[in-house]
């Protein structure tokens, strides 16, 4: 049942229990001041070198140390503009409109956006 989206849970599958639907979580993202942030309130970013819709992230190894991916948990289910991409290490990462989402290791507190425009290829993620 983890593969089902919330829409299916809200649909006509009367056999499913509310507990099963409640165990599915959407992307832990919200918009604050026109920018997407993670559940921890930290700004999320996209990387120009990631190809939208490719299902992959090209930021791996040392890149992912500086730009940690927004990880997907086993109970998460993609829906709407949010999808899941597979990383080179086999991990799963959230994407918006096909673009993987990352944090910037040098942002220190919620509201920081110090990675926006970094090397002209990193940008705050927009809803």
N, C-alpha and C positions, 0 to 999 in steps of 0.2 A: 504494500500500500504506500510505501514511501515515495514511489515514483509518481503518484497521483498528485495533481496540483490542488490548491485550495478550491478552485472552481469545481472540480469533481466532487470534493467533499461537500460543497454547498449544493450540489446538483441533486439528482433524483436517486441516488444510491442509498435507499433507505436501510439497506442491510448493514452499511458501515455504521460504526458507533461514533458518537461525538468524540470519544477519547482518541480514536484513530485519526480523526481529522485534526484534533488539537495538537497531535504530535508532529504535524507537518509545519514547518516554519518557512516563511518567505525570506528573501534577502534581508539581512540585518542592516538596512540602509534607510536613511531619511534625508530629506532636503532641508538645509538650513541656509538662509540667505542666498538661495539660488545655486548652492553647491551641495553635492552629495557627501554625507558623512556616515561613518560606520556606527555601530551600536555604542562604541566608546566615545563618540562625539568628534573623532578625528577626521580630518578632511581626506577624501578619496580622490585618486588621480587616474587618468588614462595615459597611455603611452602611444605616440604616433606610429611606432614601428610594429605595434600589434595590428594585424589585419582584422577588421570587424567581420564577424561571422566565420572566422577560420577555425574556431573551437580550440585555439591554442594561445598560450602566452609565450612571447619571445624574451621576456625578462626572467632569466634563470640565473643560478649561481650567485656571483657577487652582485649582480643587478638586483636580485630578489632580496639580498641582505639590506641594500639601501632602500628598496621599494618593496616592502613585504606585501604579498598578495592578500586580498580579502578572502579568507578561507571559507569553504563550504563545509558544513558539518553533515553527518550521516542523516540527520532528520530534516535537512533543508530540501525544499522543492522549488524549482524555477517556475516563474510565472510572469506574464506581462512582458515588460522590457528587459527583465532579468533572466539570464541564462547562466549555465555552468560551463566552464572550459576546463580542459585537462592540462595539467602542467607536465613538464618533462620528467619530474620526479614521481609522477602518478597522482599527485595531489589534485584536488579540485578547487577552483577559484570562481568567484562571482564575476559576471560581466554585465554591463548595461549596453543594450542595443548592440551586442556582439563584441564589445570592447572590454577586455579584462580590467578589473578594478584593483588599485594598489593604495597602500599608505606610503608616506614619505618618512623615513627614519629620523629626519631632522626637524620634523614638526614636533614641538614639545608639549603643546596643550591644545585642547579643543579650540577651534577658530583659527589656528595657524594655517597658513596657506603658502609656506615658504618654498614648496616644490613647484608652484605654478609658473610655467615658462622655463623651468630648468632645462638647460641645453636646447631650448626651443623645441623639445619633443615631449615634455611632460606638461599636463594640463589638469586643472581641477575638473572633476567629473560633474557633469550637469544632468539634471533630471530629464 
